[in-house]
Amino acid sequence: MNYEKNARIINDDIFDLINQCFDDERSSRNNEARLNFFDTYSDYFVLTDDGSYSINSKEINNKIETLHTSTGAISEAFEKFIKPMKFDYTKNIAILDICAGLGYNSSAAIDDFLKNAENTNLTIDMVEISAATLACGLLVPSPIKAHDITRKAIERELIKENYATLELEETEIPDNIDINVYIEDARQTVQNLKDNTYDAIFLDPFSQNMAPELFSLEFFKEFRRIIKDTGIVATYTSSAPVRAGFIEADFFIGLGPIFGRKQGGTLASPSQEMLDTSLPKNDEIRIALSDVGIPFRDPGLNNSSDYILDKRTEERHAKRHTERISSAVKTPIFLAQEMDDEKLKRRVERNLAKMNIPSTTSAEARYIVEIEKNYDIKQDLENNSRNRILNMQKKLKEVKNGDYE
């Protein structure tokens, strides 16, 4: 199976229907296939609570999900990818939109730019591996007017790639907006982008287990190279390996908005000043001390999803009880805590003993998480999630190596 087919996440049935639609357009040059597609196949689209449409994923682990939260597909774009940004619209803005999908995140960015900017320019580089997924953005009803601008850019690229034939999108792209569409593996795209270019990176793959290659340490190192010092990366996931990867790639991290999920996403920036809110305390402890905080790795930026997942599993096993505390029963979060559940306490302390930590309330345990006494939901230059995590990692190493006295 080639990488494009493996990486594509939209439902197999609608994927085939979209391809057939544009096959018909190319062969007949008749606009009816595209214009009538949504009405003909409306059952394949999912209406979300804000009136915008999503589509279903292919079956993953015997489960089918929508590409967006049921709370609202276009609302999700604004809440998770636009509101956390601190754009200075008196200056030109550049955005990299990875896994652009139906174009909602880029459309939200265009909408916000048109409402707030004067005499400045917006550049958006959209990256999506699946032509059919981008084409779906032409078939679904536009949730906001700015989406029509995105559709025009998508249509132009699909015609250039000989996927589409007809110019049916009537909205013109404003002169101060430049949209580039890349239909390719985002790992290859980022390697060809210039240093210090982007004010924002939207990272919106379907899931880390589906596409760990788009959450890897090496991918994030490319982000660190191409983002401006005051830029922000936004992603929906609260995953420990993703957050650990950002830290190892030399980013500060903070909590992203909560929308349609129980947990907030993740924001990352080269500058701590751009991030207001700390990660939850227990998240910091688990990232710092547990084997769950091992990042995804993709040396060469060319490995398969299965390879990356398997290698991370191997690394977790190798570092468990040697460099990291076992993630079983969330062991690290009990450091410096009294435990009433005796059965759970025995399990936790067996895990801790393998790292030279005698008990949850030992001097060693308190020493490792001492920095968390200074925890504050509001971050600053000294007291922030990145610094606390690195501090705890350093102290765990000291304790394990017998350097703590």
C-alpha positions in Angstrom: 0.0 0.0 0.0 1.5 3.4 -1.0 1.9 6.1 1.5 -0.8 8.4 0.0 -3.4 5.7 0.2 -2.4 4.7 3.7 -2.4 8.4 4.9 -5.8 9.3 3.4 -8.4 9.2 6.1 -11.8 9.9 4.5 -14.4 7.2 4.2 -13.6 4.7 1.4 -17.1 5.0 -0.2 -17.1 8.8 -0.4 -13.4 8.7 -1.6 -14.4 6.5 -4.5 -17.5 8.7 -5.3 -15.4 11.9 -5.3 -12.8 10.3 -7.6 -15.6 9.1 -9.9 -17.2 12.6 -9.9 -14.0 14.2 -11.1 -13.2 11.4 -13.5 -16.6 12.2 -15.1 -15.7 15.9 -15.2 -12.5 15.2 -17.0 -14.0 12.9 -19.5 -17.2 14.8 -20.3 -16.3 18.4 -19.3 -19.8 18.5 -17.9 -20.3 20.5 -14.7 -23.3 18.5 -13.5 -21.3 15.9 -11.7 -19.7 18.4 -9.4 -22.7 20.8 -9.0 -25.1 18.0 -8.1 -22.7 15.9 -6.0 -23.8 17.2 -2.6 -27.5 16.8 -3.2 -27.0 13.3 -4.7 -24.8 12.0 -1.9 -25.9 14.2 1.1 -26.1 11.1 3.3 -22.3 10.8 3.2 -22.0 14.3 4.8 -22.4 15.0 8.5 -24.2 18.2 9.7 -22.6 19.6 12.8 -24.2 21.7 15.4 -23.1 25.1 13.9 -24.6 24.3 10.5 -21.3 23.4 8.8 -20.7 19.9 7.3 -18.1 17.3 8.0 -17.5 13.9 6.5 -16.8 10.5 8.0 -13.4 8.9 8.3 -12.5 5.5 7.0 -12.9 2.6 9.5 -10.1 2.8 12.1 -9.9 0.2 14.8 -13.5 -0.9 13.9 -14.7 2.6 14.4 -15.8 5.4 12.1 -15.6 9.0 13.3 -16.2 12.4 11.7 -13.3 14.5 10.7 -14.5 17.4 12.9 -16.2 17.7 16.3 -20.0 17.4 16.2 -20.1 20.7 18.2 -19.3 22.5 15.0 -16.8 22.0 12.1 -16.1 25.6 11.2 -16.4 26.7 14.9 -13.7 24.3 15.7 -11.4 26.0 13.2 -11.9 29.4 14.8 -11.7 28.1 18.4 -8.7 25.9 18.1 -6.6 27.5 15.4 -7.5 31.2 15.2 -8.4 32.4 18.7 -5.1 31.2 20.3 -3.0 33.2 17.8 -1.7 36.6 18.5 -1.5 38.0 15.0 -0.2 41.5 14.5 -2.3 42.5 11.5 -0.3 45.7 11.0 2.3 43.3 9.5 2.1 40.7 6.8 1.0 37.3 8.0 2.2 33.8 6.8 0.4 30.6 7.8 1.3 26.9 7.2 -1.9 24.7 7.2 -0.9 21.0 7.5 -3.6 18.5 6.7 -5.7 21.2 5.2 -8.6 18.8 4.5 -11.8 20.7 3.5 -10.1 24.0 3.9 -11.9 25.1 7.0 -8.8 26.2 9.0 -7.4 28.3 6.2 -10.9 29.8 5.6 -11.2 30.8 9.2 -7.8 32.5 9.0 -8.9 34.3 5.8 -12.1 35.4 7.5 -10.2 36.8 10.5 -7.6 38.5 8.3 -10.3 40.3 6.2 -12.0 41.5 9.3 -8.9 42.9 11.0 -6.2 43.7 8.5 -5.6 46.9 6.5 -2.9 47.4 3.9 -1.2 44.1 4.7 -0.9 40.7 3.0 -1.8 37.2 4.0 0.1 34.1 2.7 -1.3 30.6 3.4 0.5 27.4 2.4 -2.0 24.6 2.5 -0.7 21.0 2.5 -2.9 17.9 2.0 -1.8 14.6 0.7 -5.2 13.5 -0.6 -6.5 15.3 -3.8 -9.9 13.7 -3.1 -10.1 15.2 0.4 -9.3 18.7 -1.0 -11.8 18.1 -3.8 -14.4 17.4 -1.1 -13.9 21.0 0.0 -15.4 22.0 -3.4 -18.4 19.8 -3.0 -19.5 20.6 0.6 -21.5 23.8 1.1 -19.3 26.7 2.2 -19.9 27.4 5.9 -18.6 31.0 5.6 -17.9 33.3 2.7 -14.1 33.1 3.2 -14.4 29.4 2.3 -15.2 30.4 -1.3 -11.8 32.0 -1.5 -10.2 28.8 -0.3 -12.2 26.8 -2.8 -10.9 28.9 -5.6 -7.3 28.2 -4.6 -8.1 24.4 -4.2 -9.8 24.4 -7.6 -6.8 26.0 -9.3 -4.4 23.5 -7.9 -6.7 20.5 -8.8 -6.9 21.8 -12.4 -3.1 22.2 -12.5 -2.7 18.6 -11.3 -5.3 17.4 -13.9 -7.6 16.2 -11.2 -10.3 18.7 -12.1 -11.0 20.3 -15.4 -13.6 23.1 -15.1 -13.3 26.5 -13.5 -16.6 26.6 -11.6 -15.6 28.7 -8.6 -16.6 32.3 -9.2 -15.1 34.0 -6.2 -11.8 35.6 -6.9 -8.9 35.6 -4.5 -8.2 39.1 -3.2 -5.0 40.7 -4.3 -3.6 40.8 -0.8 -4.1 37.1 -0.2 -1.8 34.5 -1.6 -2.8 30.8 -1.3 -0.4 28.0 -2.3 -1.8 24.4 -2.3 0.6 21.4 -2.0 -0.9 18.0 -2.7 1.9 15.9 -1.2 3.4 14.4 1.9 3.8 17.3 4.4 7.2 15.8 5.5 8.6 16.5 2.1 6.9 20.0 1.9 8.4 21.3 5.1 12.0 20.4 4.1 11.7 22.8 1.1 10.3 25.7 3.1 12.4 28.7 4.1 13.7 29.4 7.6 11.9 31.9 9.8 8.8 32.2 7.6 5.6 31.4 9.4 3.6 33.3 12.0 1.4 30.3 12.6 1.4 26.5 11.8 -1.9 24.7 12.0 -1.3 21.0 12.6 -4.5 19.1 12.0 -3.9 15.4 11.2 -6.7 13.0 12.0 -4.9 11.3 14.9 -1.5 10.6 16.3 -2.0 6.8 15.9 -3.1 7.2 12.3 -0.3 9.6 11.4 2.5 9.6 14.0 4.9 10.8 11.2 3.2 14.2 11.4 3.8 14.4 15.1 7.4 13.3 15.2 10.4 15.0 16.8 12.1 15.4 13.4 9.0 17.0 11.9 8.8 19.4 14.8 12.5 20.3 14.3 11.5 21.4 10.8 8.7 23.5 12.4 11.3 25.1 14.7 13.4 26.0 11.7 10.6 27.5 9.6 8.6 29.3 12.3 9.2 32.9 13.4 10.4 33.5 16.9 7.0 34.8 17.8 5.1 32.2 15.9 2.7 29.7 17.3 2.0 26.0 16.4 -1.6 24.9 17.2 -2.8 21.4 17.3 -5.9 19.8 18.8 -4.2 17.0 20.6 -3.2 16.8 24.3 -1.0 13.7 23.7 2.0 13.3 26.0 4.4 12.1 23.2 3.4 15.1 21.0 4.0 17.6 23.8 7.3 15.8 24.7 8.3 16.1 21.0 7.7 19.8 21.0 9.9 20.3 24.1 12.7 18.2 22.7 12.5 20.2 19.4 13.2 23.3 21.5 9.7 24.7 21.8 7.9 26.1 24.8 4.4 24.6 25.2 1.1 25.6 26.6 -2.5 24.5 26.9 -4.7 25.1 23.8 -8.5 25.8 23.9 -11.0 23.2 25.0 -13.7 22.8 22.3 -15.7 19.7 21.6 -13.4 17.6 23.8 -12.8 17.1 27.5 -9.2 18.3 27.3 -7.5 21.3 25.7 -5.2 21.0 22.8 -1.5 22.0 22.6 0.2 25.3 21.6 3.9 25.5 21.0 6.2 28.5 20.3 9.9 29.4 20.3 8.9 32.3 22.7 7.3 31.6 26.1 5.7 35.0 26.0 3.3 33.8 23.3 1.8 31.1 25.6 -0.4 32.2 28.5 -1.6 28.9 30.0 0.4 26.0 31.6 -0.4 22.4 30.9 -2.3 20.7 33.7 0.1 19.7 36.5 -0.4 16.0 36.2 0.2 16.2 32.4 3.6 17.9 33.2 4.5 15.1 35.6 3.7 12.3 33.2 5.5 13.9 30.3 8.6 14.5 32.4 8.8 11.2 34.3 6.8 8.5 32.6 7.6 6.4 29.5 4.4 7.8 28.0 6.4 10.9 27.5 8.6 9.3 24.8 8.1 11.2 21.5 7.5 9.8 18.1 10.7 9.6 16.0 11.0 9.6 12.2 14.7 9.7 11.2 14.9 10.8 7.7 11.3 12.0 7.6 10.4 9.0 5.4 9.3 6.1 7.6 5.9 4.4 7.7 3.3 4.9 10.4 3.7 1.3 11.6 7.5 1.6 11.8 7.3 4.8 13.9 4.7 3.3 16.2 6.7 0.1 16.6 10.0 1.9 17.3 8.3 4.1 19.9 6.9 1.0 21.7 10.4 -0.5 21.7 11.9 2.7 23.1 9.3 2.9 25.8 10.1 -0.7 26.9 13.9 0.0 26.8 13.6 3.2 28.9 11.0 1.9 31.4 12.6 1.3 34.8 16.0 2.6 33.4 15.4 6.2 32.4 11.6 6.6 33.0 9.1 5.6 35.6 6.6 3.0 34.4 3.4 4.6 33.0 1.3 1.7 34.6 -1.4 3.0 36.9 -0.1 6.6 36.1 2.6 6.0 38.7 4.4 9.3 38.5 1.4 11.4 39.5 1.5 9.9 43.0 5.0 11.2 43.8 4.9 13.2 47.1 1.3 12.1 47.6 -0.1 10.1 50.5 -2.0 7.0 49.3 -5.0 5.4 51.0 -5.6 2.6 48.6 -3.1 0.0 49.8 -3.4 -2.2 46.7 -2.7 0.6 44.3 0.0 1.9 46.6 1.9 -1.4 46.4 1.8 -1.3 42.6 2.9 2.2 42.5 5.8 1.7 44.9 7.0 -1.4 43.1 7.4 0.7 40.0 9.1 3.5 41.9 11.6 1.2 43.6 13.0 0.2 40.2 14.0 3.9 39.8 15.6 4.1 43.3 12.6 5.9 44.7 11.7 4.2 48.0 8.1 5.4 48.3 5.7 8.0 47.2 6.5 10.2 50.2 10.2 9.6 50.3 12.7 12.4 50.2 13.6 11.3 46.7 10.0 11.5 45.5 9.6 14.9 47.0 12.8 16.1 45.5 11.9 15.1 41.9 8.5 16.9 41.9 9.6 19.8 44.2 9.3 22.2 41.3 5.6 21.6 41.0 5.1 23.5 44.3 5.6 26.6 42.2 3.0 25.5 39.6 0.8 28.3 38.3 -1.8 28.1 35.6 -0.4 31.4 34.3 3.0 31.0 32.7 5.9 33.4 32.8 9.6 33.4 31.6 10.8 31.3 34.5 7.8 29.4 35.8 6.4 27.5 32.8 5.5 24.0 31.7 8.7 23.5 29.7 11.1 24.5 32.5 9.2 22.5 35.1 9.3 19.4 32.9 13.0 19.7 32.2 13.7 20.3 35.8 11.8 17.1 36.8 13.6 15.0 34.1 17.0 16.2 35.4 16.1 15.3 39.0 14.8 11.9 38.1 18.1 11.1 36.3 20.0 12.2 39.5 17.9 9.9 41.7 18.2 6.9 39.3 22.0 7.4 39.0 22.5 7.7 42.7 23.6 11.3 42.5 20.9 12.5 44.9 21.9 12.9 48.5 
